[in-house]
Amino acid sequence: MDLIIVIAIFALALHRELGELRTLSLRSNNDRMALKIAVGLMMLCLVIGGIDRFQQWFEYTFQTHVFFINGWLNSIPYNDLSIYFNYPSEVLVDTFRAIYNYGFYVPFFGLLIRAVAKRDFRALSLLAFGTFAFHYLVHFPFYTLTQGHQVWMVKGEFPPLFRTISPLNHVFPSMHTSISVTYLLLAWKQPNKLIRVLYSIFCPLVIFATFYLRIHWTIDAIAGAAVGIAAVKFAQYATRKQWLPAVINFLRGLWGTEKQREPVSLQS
């Protein structure tokens, strides 16, 4: 039910773009390319999810941690913002639980739908180089080498967001924060005011939810925000350099299809 509500909110903001999806035609080179890129990005999400599981297995099996930072995290003043919340409302807890659970992927699909509906290849390039691949590449070394746990686990408190007790509850940097900052910065580039307003409210709430639910420390969010800004900068650079057409032509070469000039420019 929570997921349905979140999707409905995004669908309301994207109702014009959702309507434009009906105009997509497989007879159009541009439309086919936009759809192929979108499907490729969705497949990339699944591949990275598999890599994430492999990384956790590798980390747990070989005990790769070099830096143990729980004591450091607990010693920093004002690093635990959850002490300011007393959780008076079960509805409020459930709301932030839903925002946290679905704030990682739903905003991505919102931006993806908008880019496909508008045949916006520049936006597709920004999503390709600025979202999951970049974030996981940056975060994985921290998670592999550093052992730092969530606030509730370090403090020995029951979390309002039920989490399985695990040695792999990584926190530094916060990927929920980094990806939310990236979504927010990308959304601010959209001409649709409803999209800008929705992401300006929802993405900060995702970050707040990590504090409210006793998951992340303040320093996690600060580091995550820096990663999110870097992701957008990198995506803008890759887009200016026309990396997406280069990747597409490289894949065509692997598949033995004819290389062709891209039908659109990614330049702004």
VOGU-3710 file (C-alpha; in Angstrom, 3 decimals, decimal comma):
1> mdliiviaif> 0,000/0,000/0,000  2,843/2,383/0,886  4,468/1,789/-2,486  1,194/2,457/-4,292  0,840/5,802/-2,528  4,403/6,847/-3,358  3,982/5,830/-7,000  0,657/7,709/-7,175  2,318/10,894/-5,913  5,034/10,670/-8,566
11> alalhrelge> 2,484/9,769/-11,237  0,529/12,925/-10,400  3,611/15,094/-10,881  4,467/13,242/-14,094  0,971/13,003/-15,548  1,875/15,026/-18,652  4,961/12,929/-19,338  3,023/9,706/-18,782  0,528/10,875/-21,391  3,329/11,602/-23,852
21> lrtlslrsnn> 4,572/8,019/-23,592  1,604/7,056/-25,771  3,148/8,971/-28,667  6,263/6,778/-28,717  6,601/4,904/-31,989  8,854/1,973/-32,785  9,052/3,364/-36,321  11,019/6,358/-35,054  14,780/5,944/-34,666  14,839/8,465/-31,821
31> drmalkiavg> 12,005/6,756/-29,984  13,553/3,311/-30,347  16,908/4,600/-29,120  15,330/6,296/-26,098  13,516/3,080/-25,189  16,669/0,989/-25,633  18,651/3,293/-23,355  15,876/3,199/-20,743  15,759/-0,606/-20,822  19,551/-0,679/-20,588
41> lmmlclvigg> 19,515/1,529/-17,502  16,892/-0,670/-15,859  19,003/-3,752/-16,610  22,011/-1,937/-15,163  20,071/-1,510/-11,905  19,528/-5,272/-11,754  23,181/-6,022/-12,546  24,415/-3,626/-9,883  21,987/-5,185/-7,410  23,633/-8,532/-8,114
51> idrfqqwfey> 27,089/-7,028/-7,709  25,951/-5,571/-4,407  25,054/-9,045/-3,142  28,375/-10,433/-4,374  30,240/-7,607/-2,648  28,463/-8,362/0,629  29,324/-12,061/0,318  32,954/-11,222/-0,460  33,165/-8,784/2,441  31,610/-11,203/4,923
61> tfqthvffin> 33,560/-14,271/3,735  37,002/-12,695/3,618  36,571/-10,171/6,462  37,920/-7,321/4,373  37,489/-4,549/6,970  40,558/-2,478/7,705  38,991/0,534/9,421  36,603/0,117/12,385  34,772/3,396/12,889  31,873/2,733/15,283
71> gwlnsipynd> 33,700/4,389/18,172  34,584/7,386/16,047  31,011/7,759/14,788  29,636/7,596/18,338  32,131/10,139/19,665  31,425/13,023/17,248  29,230/15,756/18,822  25,740/16,067/17,283  26,443/13,045/15,100  23,286/11,232/16,291
81> lsiyfnypse> 20,249/13,338/15,413  17,813/10,613/16,476  18,178/11,735/20,116  15,922/14,682/19,262  12,995/12,456/18,217  10,665/10,642/20,615  8,530/8,870/17,959  5,121/9,874/19,310  3,185/8,802/16,218  3,093/5,380/14,616
91> vlvdtfraiy> 1,702/6,994/11,460  4,733/9,278/11,270  7,107/6,368/11,707  5,298/4,391/8,994  5,437/7,413/6,676  9,176/7,870/7,022  9,692/4,138/6,718  7,930/4,220/3,335  9,896/7,290/2,213  13,150/5,563/3,162
101> nygfyvpffg> 12,239/2,226/1,576  11,064/3,619/-1,759  13,154/6,794/-1,983  16,084/4,948/-3,493  14,480/3,767/-6,755  11,139/5,487/-7,360  12,635/8,969/-8,000  15,033/7,393/-10,507  12,171/5,883/-12,490  10,362/9,214/-12,363
111> lliravakrd> 13,299/10,971/-14,023  13,692/8,085/-16,468  10,042/8,251/-17,544  10,329/11,991/-18,054  13,492/11,621/-20,167  11,961/8,935/-22,391  8,678/10,794/-22,815  10,544/13,934/-23,915  13,131/11,996/-25,975  15,651/13,896/-23,871
121> fralsllafg> 18,927/12,135/-24,613  20,909/14,559/-22,516  18,790/13,663/-19,463  19,252/9,965/-20,253  23,010/10,489/-20,374  22,963/12,259/-16,997  21,029/9,340/-15,519  23,383/6,804/-17,081  26,559/8,364/-15,708  25,278/10,022/-12,552
131> tfafhylvhf> 23,155/7,455/-10,762  23,675/3,841/-9,731  26,914/2,941/-11,498  28,738/6,007/-10,182  27,374/5,737/-6,657  28,143/2,058/-6,219  31,658/2,448/-7,619  32,344/5,192/-5,070  30,635/3,517/-2,118  31,846/-0,063/-2,513
141> pfytltqghq> 35,463/0,630/-1,435  34,181/2,280/1,754  31,828/-0,604/2,464  34,467/-3,221/1,718  37,244/-1,708/3,838  35,293/0,070/6,576  33,142/-1,383/9,331  30,676/1,194/10,556  27,166/0,373/11,736  23,856/2,141/11,889
151> vwmvkgefpp> 22,940/4,347/14,842  20,425/1,929/16,336  22,897/-0,944/16,244  25,781/0,981/17,815  23,498/2,391/20,521  21,748/-0,940/21,139  18,302/0,564/20,610  15,313/-1,005/18,894  14,956/0,699/15,510  11,602/2,074/14,359
161> lfrtisplnh> 12,559/0,727/10,928  12,879/-3,013/11,374  16,295/-4,137/10,224  17,904/-7,542/10,433  20,931/-7,365/12,721  23,861/-7,781/10,369  27,572/-6,971/10,306  26,939/-5,439/6,886  24,698/-2,529/7,904  26,964/0,021/6,238
171> vfpsmhtsis> 26,607/3,695/6,934  29,549/5,771/5,692  28,933/7,461/3,338  25,138/7,400/3,183  24,051/6,139/-0,238  20,462/7,184/0,418  21,781/10,724/0,877  24,111/10,648/-2,102  21,526/9,309/-4,540  18,857/11,691/-3,183
181> vtylllawkq> 21,132/14,702/-3,689  21,810/13,538/-7,240  18,087/13,113/-7,958  17,383/16,554/-6,523  20,049/18,305/-8,597  18,901/16,538/-11,761  15,254/17,357/-11,040  16,079/21,048/-10,644  17,110/21,028/-14,303  13,618/19,982/-15,395
191> pnklirvlys> 11,195/22,555/-16,868  8,225/20,790/-15,237  7,530/22,771/-12,073  5,611/19,907/-10,445  8,676/17,667/-10,809  10,946/20,310/-9,284  8,575/20,842/-6,363  8,059/17,116/-5,717  11,771/16,296/-5,723  12,549/19,395/-3,639
201> ifcplvifat> 10,253/17,972/-0,938  10,692/14,221/-1,320  14,488/13,973/-1,643  15,256/15,964/1,542  12,643/13,849/3,335  14,543/10,699/2,332  17,650/12,126/3,977  15,682/13,182/7,055  14,166/9,686/7,257  17,644/8,185/7,656
211> fylrihwtid> 18,079/10,288/10,811  14,553/9,798/12,088  14,766/6,027/11,751  18,115/5,857/13,608  19,977/4,655/10,541  22,554/7,264/9,547  24,891/9,548/11,425  25,254/13,215/10,527  28,729/12,668/9,088  27,315/9,944/6,808
221> aiagaavgia> 24,920/12,418/5,236  27,596/15,095/4,815  29,879/12,644/3,014  26,938/11,291/1,010  25,948/14,790/-0,119  29,486/15,349/-1,400  29,267/12,095/-3,385  25,886/13,158/-4,800  27,262/16,496/-6,014  30,321/14,768/-7,496
231> avkfaqyatr> 28,042/12,327/-9,340  26,209/15,163/-11,088  29,480/16,894/-11,973  30,819/13,649/-13,435  27,588/13,025/-15,372  27,711/16,540/-16,828  31,314/16,000/-17,906  30,500/12,629/-19,506  27,532/14,166/-21,291  29,581/17,068/-22,656
241> kqwlpavinf> 32,139/14,578/-23,936  29,415/12,568/-25,701  30,265/9,359/-23,831  26,790/7,877/-24,227  26,937/7,691/-28,053  30,444/6,231/-27,709  29,171/3,531/-25,343  26,244/2,758/-27,642  28,510/2,386/-30,682  30,907/0,228/-28,678
251> lrglwgtekq> 28,048/-2,092/-27,734  26,896/-2,186/-31,354  30,384/-3,298/-32,296  30,261/-6,096/-29,730  26,893/-7,222/-31,033  28,081/-7,043/-34,645  25,547/-4,410/-35,685  26,350/-1,548/-37,980  27,730/1,557/-36,320  25,698/4,625/-37,056
261> repvslqs> 25,834/8,234/-36,032  23,486/8,933/-33,144  20,238/10,551/-34,303  20,448/13,311/-31,695  23,125/15,385/-29,999  23,595/15,214/-26,250  24,791/18,791/-26,108  22,639/21,201/-24,117
//
